[in-house]
Amino acid sequence: MWAIAYGLPGLTFALPLRTPIAMLVGIVGLVCNLLPKLRFGRVGTTVNPMRPQAARHLVDDGLHRYSRNPMYLGQLLLLVAWAIFLANGPAMMLPPLFALYITRFQILPEERALAAGFGDAYVAYRGRVRRWL
């Protein structure tokens, strides 16, 4: 995103209060990313996104009551914060592309693995909590 903003400075625009807004969004992103990791550690399950089949516990409390993927949401919010700070049109297009990519290539495979591992409990959880928000 920085390289795009640096390479296309003519597409940068004025955004009042961009720094405090970016900081606020970034802090929320950090919280969304870190709190679930602490919770996973407390219940003794994996945070490794490449090994969802190793999950020992279905976490459905804390931030997981509002989003099935608060860690990815946190990463997305960090990218949104960076885009806000850069205030560059093309750079602002990258967070939605990240969301599409991570959904297709990480979240959907994780959901299949969790459904296989936790069965009806995961299906019920998926029915009451949205993927992102």
C-alpha positions as CSV (number, residue, x, y, z in Angstrom):
1,M,0.0,0.0,0.0
2,W,2.8,2.4,0.8
3,A,4.5,1.6,-2.6
4,I,1.2,2.4,-4.4
5,A,0.8,5.6,-2.5
6,Y,4.4,6.6,-3.0
7,G,4.3,5.7,-6.7
8,L,1.0,7.5,-7.3
9,P,1.2,10.6,-5.2
10,G,-1.2,12.5,-7.4
11,L,-4.0,10.2,-6.2
12,T,-3.5,11.1,-2.6
13,F,-6.3,13.3,-1.2
14,A,-6.9,15.4,1.9
15,L,-8.5,13.5,4.7
16,P,-9.2,15.6,7.8
17,L,-8.2,14.0,11.0
18,R,-6.6,11.1,9.2
19,T,-4.0,10.4,11.8
20,P,-6.3,10.1,14.8
21,I,-8.9,8.2,12.8
22,A,-6.2,5.8,11.5
23,M,-4.8,5.4,15.1
24,L,-8.3,4.6,16.4
25,V,-9.0,2.0,13.7
26,G,-5.6,0.5,14.2
27,I,-6.0,0.1,17.9
28,V,-9.4,-1.6,17.4
29,G,-7.6,-3.8,14.8
30,L,-4.9,-4.8,17.3
31,V,-7.4,-5.6,20.0
32,C,-9.4,-7.7,17.5
33,N,-6.3,-9.5,16.6
34,L,-4.7,-10.1,20.0
35,L,-7.6,-10.8,22.4
36,P,-8.7,-13.9,20.6
37,K,-5.1,-15.2,20.5
38,L,-5.0,-14.9,24.3
39,R,-8.3,-16.7,24.6
40,F,-7.1,-19.5,22.3
41,G,-4.1,-19.8,24.5
42,R,-6.2,-20.0,27.7
43,V,-8.3,-22.9,26.3
44,G,-5.4,-24.7,24.8
45,T,-6.3,-24.6,21.2
46,T,-4.2,-23.6,18.1
47,V,-4.0,-20.2,16.6
48,N,-2.1,-21.6,13.6
49,P,-4.4,-20.8,10.6
50,M,-2.6,-23.4,8.6
51,R,-3.7,-26.2,10.9
52,P,-7.4,-25.7,11.7
53,Q,-7.8,-29.4,12.1
54,A,-5.6,-29.2,15.2
55,A,-8.2,-27.1,17.0
56,R,-9.2,-28.8,20.3
57,H,-11.8,-26.3,21.4
58,L,-14.5,-24.4,19.6
59,V,-14.1,-20.8,20.9
60,D,-17.5,-19.1,20.7
61,D,-17.2,-16.5,23.4
62,G,-15.4,-13.2,23.7
63,L,-15.0,-11.5,20.4
64,H,-16.1,-14.7,18.7
65,R,-19.7,-13.9,19.8
66,Y,-19.7,-11.1,17.2
67,S,-17.4,-12.5,14.4
68,R,-16.3,-16.0,13.5
69,N,-13.0,-14.4,12.4
70,P,-12.0,-11.6,14.7
71,M,-8.3,-12.1,14.1
72,Y,-8.8,-11.7,10.3
73,L,-11.1,-8.8,11.1
74,G,-8.3,-7.3,13.1
75,Q,-5.8,-7.7,10.3
76,L,-8.3,-6.1,7.9
77,L,-8.8,-3.2,10.3
78,L,-5.0,-2.7,10.5
79,L,-4.9,-2.5,6.7
80,V,-7.9,0.0,6.7
81,A,-6.0,2.1,9.3
82,W,-3.0,2.2,7.0
83,A,-5.1,3.1,4.0
84,I,-6.7,5.9,6.0
85,F,-3.3,7.2,7.0
86,L,-2.0,7.1,3.5
87,A,-5.2,8.7,2.1
88,N,-4.5,7.4,-1.4
89,G,-7.3,6.2,-3.6
90,P,-5.6,3.1,-5.1
91,A,-4.2,2.1,-1.7
92,M,-7.7,2.2,-0.3
93,M,-8.7,-0.6,-2.7
94,L,-6.4,-3.1,-1.2
95,P,-8.2,-3.9,2.1
96,P,-11.3,-5.1,0.3
97,L,-9.1,-7.3,-1.9
98,F,-7.4,-8.7,1.2
99,A,-10.9,-9.6,2.6
100,L,-11.8,-11.4,-0.6
101,Y,-8.5,-13.2,-0.8
102,I,-8.5,-14.3,2.8
103,T,-12.1,-15.4,2.7
104,R,-11.5,-17.6,-0.4
105,F,-8.1,-19.1,0.4
106,Q,-8.1,-19.2,4.2
107,I,-11.5,-18.8,5.9
108,L,-13.5,-21.1,3.6
109,P,-10.9,-24.0,4.1
110,E,-10.9,-23.3,7.8
111,E,-14.7,-23.5,8.0
112,R,-14.6,-26.8,6.2
113,A,-12.1,-28.2,8.7
114,L,-13.9,-26.8,11.7
115,A,-17.2,-28.3,10.5
116,A,-15.5,-31.7,10.1
117,G,-13.9,-31.4,13.5
118,F,-16.8,-30.0,15.6
119,G,-19.8,-31.1,13.5
120,D,-23.2,-29.8,14.7
121,A,-21.7,-27.5,17.3
122,Y,-19.8,-25.6,14.6
123,V,-22.8,-25.6,12.3
124,A,-24.9,-24.0,15.1
125,Y,-22.2,-21.5,15.8
126,R,-21.9,-20.6,12.1
127,G,-25.7,-20.1,12.1
128,R,-25.7,-17.5,14.8
129,V,-22.4,-15.6,14.2
130,R,-21.5,-13.9,11.0
131,R,-18.2,-14.6,9.2
132,W,-16.9,-11.0,9.5
133,L,-19.3,-8.9,11.5
